[in-house]
Amino acid sequence: MSGEAGQGGAITPLALHGVGKRFGRLAVLRAVDLEVVAGEIVGLVGANGSGKTTLLSIVAGLLPQSEGERCFGGRPSPTVEMEHRRRLAFVTHTTQLYGGLTARENLKLFAELRCAADAPWIDGGPLLERLGLSHAADRMVGTFSRGMMQRLALARALAGRPELLLLDEPFTSLDRPGRRLLAEVLAEERARGLAVLLSSHDTDAIIEVTDRVVLLEGGRLIDAAALESDDPERLRYRAAVQGLGLFSARSPGPSASSTAAVSA
């Protein structure tokens, strides 16, 4: 992107430098370095409680980091400004949909809010069809299955034409066809330049959609050597990420912490 775009609130590349988060004496994240560029899907794996949601929340500006730096578009961003929020979408583990509205009405409400904020949006109808929900467009969302809600939340996020998409456990309650559909949609969005950072503890699902994977454990992104262990859980993560390719260091700058990155 140009320098003018960066000054106008460019959201990619996303870069974290030495980011840490503490809750009292508890250190949840420690010196995290990570970069996500346009047209890339990065998977964030780790056990439940490893800090994945905390990291995504810091990127989205919902939580302040205790130390370190977040950068959007090559510029330090101590806060997530409105201009950034217009270009960012975060689909959380809780879908935050209105159960008393239909799927179509949920998207219409979102469009009206985006319009009031002078933010981009597109017609949600094609997105409902694209995500296999056109048959339920006029049903109350309160009658939807969990997997249908996940797909509707993704449709709502994509209707805002984000440049950076954050997904927290997007495979929850999705069956195999649903996972395949999610992979296809994300691949299409990546082709238009969308940057995606998605978290999951489901390594089998995550390797189907990502270009590379980073492993968060104990609040740190760790390298391949640190995965040497007799612990079955750690070995399972190692097997999954090594299945994508060779480990290679990839971070926005030097750091005392190590980063595990897997290139497809």
C-alpha positions as CSV (number, residue, x, y, z in Angstrom):
1,M,0.0,0.0,0.0
2,S,1.1,3.6,-0.5
3,G,2.2,5.9,2.2
4,E,-1.1,7.9,1.8
5,A,-3.0,4.7,2.4
6,G,-1.1,4.0,5.5
7,Q,-1.9,7.5,6.8
8,G,-5.5,6.9,5.9
9,G,-5.9,3.9,8.3
10,A,-4.4,0.9,6.3
11,I,-4.9,-2.2,8.3
12,T,-2.4,-4.5,6.6
13,P,0.2,-5.7,7.1
14,L,-0.6,-6.4,10.7
15,A,2.5,-6.7,12.9
16,L,2.9,-7.4,16.6
17,H,6.3,-6.6,18.2
18,G,7.0,-8.0,21.6
19,V,3.4,-8.0,22.7
20,G,2.6,-9.2,26.2
21,K,-0.5,-9.3,28.4
22,R,-0.8,-9.6,32.1
23,F,-3.8,-9.9,34.3
24,G,-2.4,-9.0,37.7
25,R,0.5,-11.4,38.3
26,L,-0.7,-13.8,35.6
27,A,1.3,-13.4,32.3
28,V,-1.1,-14.6,29.5
29,L,1.1,-13.5,26.6
30,R,4.8,-13.1,26.5
31,A,6.9,-11.2,23.9
32,V,4.7,-12.2,20.9
33,D,6.0,-11.3,17.4
34,L,3.7,-11.9,14.5
35,E,3.0,-10.6,11.0
36,V,0.0,-11.1,8.7
37,V,0.1,-9.7,5.2
38,A,-2.6,-9.1,2.6
39,G,-3.6,-12.2,0.8
40,E,-2.5,-14.6,3.6
41,I,-4.3,-16.9,5.9
42,V,-2.4,-17.5,9.2
43,G,-3.5,-20.2,11.6
44,L,-3.0,-19.7,15.4
45,V,-3.1,-23.1,17.1
46,G,-2.8,-24.0,20.7
47,A,-4.6,-25.7,23.5
48,N,-7.6,-24.2,25.3
49,G,-6.4,-21.4,27.6
50,S,-3.2,-20.8,25.7
51,G,-4.0,-17.2,25.0
52,K,-5.4,-17.3,21.5
53,T,-8.5,-15.3,22.2
54,T,-6.6,-12.8,24.2
55,L,-4.2,-12.2,21.3
56,L,-7.0,-11.7,18.8
57,S,-8.7,-9.3,21.2
58,I,-5.6,-7.2,21.4
59,V,-5.3,-7.1,17.6
60,A,-9.0,-5.9,17.5
61,G,-8.4,-3.3,20.2
62,L,-10.8,-4.9,22.6
63,L,-8.0,-5.4,25.1
64,P,-4.9,-3.3,25.7
65,Q,-1.6,-5.0,25.7
66,S,0.6,-4.7,28.8
67,E,3.7,-4.3,26.7
68,G,4.9,-4.3,23.1
69,E,3.6,-2.7,19.9
70,R,0.8,-3.3,17.4
71,C,1.2,-1.9,13.9
72,F,-1.3,-1.5,11.1
73,G,-0.1,-0.6,7.6
74,G,3.5,-0.3,8.8
75,R,2.6,2.3,11.4
76,P,2.4,1.9,15.2
77,S,-1.2,1.9,16.3
78,P,-1.4,2.3,20.1
79,T,-5.2,2.4,19.7
80,V,-7.5,1.0,17.1
81,E,-9.1,4.0,15.6
82,M,-12.5,4.2,13.8
83,E,-10.7,4.2,10.4
84,H,-9.1,0.9,11.3
85,R,-12.3,-0.5,12.6
86,R,-14.0,0.2,9.2
87,R,-11.4,-2.2,7.6
88,L,-11.3,-4.8,10.4
89,A,-13.8,-7.7,11.2
90,F,-13.7,-9.9,14.2
91,V,-15.9,-13.1,14.4
92,T,-15.8,-14.2,18.0
93,H,-16.6,-17.6,19.5
94,T,-20.0,-16.1,20.5
95,T,-21.7,-15.0,17.3
96,Q,-23.5,-11.9,18.8
97,L,-26.4,-12.2,16.4
98,Y,-30.0,-11.1,17.1
99,G,-32.1,-14.3,17.6
100,G,-35.3,-12.4,17.2
101,L,-34.4,-11.2,13.7
102,T,-34.1,-13.2,10.6
103,A,-30.8,-13.8,8.9
104,R,-31.7,-11.2,6.2
105,E,-32.7,-8.7,8.9
106,N,-29.5,-9.2,10.8
107,L,-27.5,-8.3,7.7
108,K,-29.8,-5.3,7.0
109,L,-29.2,-4.0,10.5
110,F,-25.5,-4.4,10.1
111,A,-25.6,-2.6,6.7
112,E,-27.5,0.3,8.3
113,L,-25.0,0.6,11.1
114,R,-22.1,0.5,8.6
115,C,-23.8,3.2,6.5
116,A,-24.3,5.4,9.5
117,A,-20.6,5.2,10.2
118,D,-19.7,5.9,6.5
119,A,-18.1,2.4,6.3
120,P,-18.1,0.1,3.3
121,W,-20.6,-2.7,2.9
122,I,-22.1,-4.9,0.2
123,D,-25.5,-6.6,-0.3
124,G,-25.6,-9.6,2.0
125,G,-28.0,-11.6,-0.1
126,P,-25.3,-13.2,-2.3
127,L,-23.2,-13.9,0.8
128,L,-26.1,-15.9,2.3
129,E,-26.3,-18.0,-0.9
130,R,-22.5,-18.3,-1.0
131,L,-22.5,-19.7,2.6
132,G,-25.4,-22.0,2.1
133,L,-28.0,-20.0,4.0
134,S,-30.2,-18.7,1.3
135,H,-32.9,-21.2,2.1
136,A,-33.0,-19.9,5.7
137,A,-32.7,-16.2,4.9
138,D,-36.1,-15.3,6.3
139,R,-36.0,-17.6,9.3
140,M,-35.5,-16.3,12.8
141,V,-31.9,-16.7,13.8
142,G,-33.0,-18.1,17.2
143,T,-34.0,-21.2,15.3
144,F,-30.6,-21.7,13.7
145,S,-28.2,-24.4,14.6
146,R,-24.8,-23.4,16.0
147,G,-23.1,-24.1,12.7
148,M,-25.6,-22.0,10.8
149,M,-25.0,-19.1,13.2
150,Q,-21.3,-19.4,12.6
151,R,-21.8,-19.1,8.8
152,L,-24.2,-16.1,9.2
153,A,-21.6,-14.4,11.5
154,L,-19.0,-14.9,8.8
155,A,-21.4,-13.5,6.1
156,R,-22.0,-10.4,8.3
157,A,-18.3,-9.9,8.6
158,L,-17.6,-10.3,4.9
159,A,-20.4,-7.9,4.0
160,G,-18.2,-5.1,5.5
161,R,-15.5,-5.9,2.9
162,P,-12.7,-6.1,5.6
163,E,-9.0,-6.0,4.8
164,L,-8.2,-8.0,7.9
165,L,-10.4,-10.7,9.2
166,L,-10.0,-12.2,12.7
167,L,-11.7,-15.6,13.4
168,D,-11.9,-17.1,16.8
169,E,-12.6,-20.9,16.7
170,P,-14.5,-20.7,13.4
171,F,-14.9,-24.5,13.0
172,T,-17.0,-24.8,16.1
173,S,-20.1,-26.9,15.3
174,L,-19.3,-27.1,11.6
175,D,-19.6,-30.5,10.0
176,R,-17.2,-31.6,7.3
177,P,-19.2,-30.0,4.4
178,G,-19.4,-26.8,6.5
179,R,-15.7,-26.8,7.0
180,R,-15.1,-27.4,3.3
181,L,-17.4,-24.5,2.5
182,L,-15.6,-22.2,4.9
183,A,-12.3,-23.2,3.3
184,E,-13.6,-22.3,-0.2
185,V,-15.0,-19.0,0.9
186,L,-11.8,-18.0,2.7
187,A,-9.7,-19.0,-0.3
188,E,-11.8,-16.7,-2.5
189,E,-11.5,-13.8,-0.1
190,R,-7.7,-14.4,0.1
191,A,-7.5,-14.1,-3.6
192,R,-9.0,-10.6,-3.4
193,G,-6.3,-9.6,-0.9
194,L,-8.0,-10.4,2.5
195,A,-5.6,-11.0,5.3
196,V,-6.9,-13.6,7.8
197,L,-5.8,-14.6,11.3
198,L,-7.8,-17.5,12.7
199,S,-7.4,-19.4,15.9
200,S,-8.3,-23.0,16.6
201,H,-7.4,-25.9,18.7
202,D,-8.6,-28.2,15.9
203,T,-5.4,-28.8,14.0
204,D,-7.0,-31.1,11.4
205,A,-9.4,-28.4,10.3
206,I,-6.9,-25.5,10.4
207,I,-4.4,-27.1,8.0
208,E,-7.1,-27.2,5.4
209,V,-7.4,-23.5,5.1
210,T,-4.1,-21.8,6.2
211,D,-0.9,-20.8,4.4
212,R,1.1,-21.1,7.6
213,V,0.6,-21.9,11.2
214,V,2.0,-20.5,14.5
215,L,1.8,-22.3,17.8
216,L,0.9,-20.5,21.0
217,E,1.9,-22.3,24.1
218,G,2.3,-20.8,27.6
219,G,1.7,-17.4,26.1
220,R,4.6,-17.7,23.7
221,L,5.0,-18.5,20.0
222,I,7.4,-21.4,20.1
223,D,9.8,-22.9,17.5
224,A,10.0,-26.5,16.3
225,A,12.8,-27.5,18.7
226,A,10.6,-26.6,21.6
227,L,8.1,-29.1,20.5
228,E,10.3,-32.0,21.3
229,S,8.3,-33.7,24.0
230,D,6.7,-36.9,25.2
231,D,3.5,-35.0,25.8
232,P,0.8,-36.4,23.3
233,E,-0.9,-33.0,22.9
234,R,2.3,-31.2,21.9
235,L,3.3,-34.1,19.6
236,R,-0.2,-33.8,17.9
237,Y,0.4,-30.1,17.2
238,R,3.9,-30.8,15.9
239,A,2.6,-33.5,13.5
240,A,-0.2,-31.2,12.3
241,V,2.0,-28.1,11.6
242,Q,4.8,-30.1,10.2
243,G,2.4,-31.6,7.7
244,L,2.1,-28.1,6.1
245,G,5.8,-27.8,5.4
246,L,9.1,-26.8,7.0
247,F,9.3,-24.6,10.0
248,S,10.9,-21.3,9.1
249,A,11.3,-18.1,11.2
250,R,9.1,-15.3,10.1
251,S,8.5,-12.3,12.3
252,P,8.4,-8.5,11.7
253,G,11.7,-7.9,13.5
254,P,14.2,-9.3,16.0
255,S,12.9,-10.4,19.3
256,A,14.1,-12.4,22.3
257,S,11.2,-14.7,21.8
258,S,11.0,-17.4,19.1
259,T,8.3,-17.7,16.5
260,A,7.1,-20.9,14.9
261,A,5.9,-20.3,11.3
262,V,5.0,-22.9,8.8
263,S,5.0,-22.2,5.1
264,A,2.6,-24.0,2.8
